[in-house]
Amino acid sequence: MEFIYEGRHYPVILERKRVKNINLHIRTDGSIYVSAAPHVAEHVIQAFLEKNAARIAPASDRIREKRRGKVLHDGAVLPWLGQALTLRWAAKPCQTVRNGNVLTVFARTPEEAEYAFTQWRNAECLELFRQLNDETCAAFRQAGYQVPHARIEIKNMVSRWGSCTAQSGRISMNIRLIQYPVGSIRGVFFHEYTHFLHQDHSAAFYAVLRRMYPEYDRYDALLKMT
Ligand SMILES: [Zn+2]
């Protein structure tokens, strides 16, 4: 669901639940959330949104702007593989390039910076995670364990660093891991691969994991869910 205000489209998260009225609030990330009872027709909700558009659209913009400005302004410092990258805006069109600890993106607004950074981050992440996946798989097979070569999915997860669906040979990895040292990301791969052998967190699970990756505990301790 969405509404349009001054030519801009605003996506709306609609939740159906047992509530009396149509309720609207703007979340801390700037997204617009509406709850309504199951029987309330969509056009009624749409009319409600349009009636309130002049109030909610600017409020949502302000929050988004603030968040982006805080995070991806020119000179922002971003955690990257356990180090700090400084973001620089280039006013002329250019490729995103990393030179030592400076990342230069083509951006004149926080939105453009966020777009360029996200594209670059996703590509870097995919390449690194594929490589770690290959290495982890090879290490297990070399040690004599029968494991599948996992298909990996990179996701933004709220409460987990990784997860493993042993039956289908799939591993999900949290994209936010890219902020941490490679050793910590490797630890999550070893953890998830160990789940191909033990689906629980038993002593047997940890025995395999720590044998396969002796630095597991040290690197795992660096991961902090925020
Ligand atoms: Zn686990």
Boltz pocket constraint, residues with backbone or C-beta under 6 A from the ligand:
constraints:
  - pocket:
      binder: B
      contacts: [[A, 191], [A, 195], [A, 200], [A, 201]]
      max_distance: 6.0
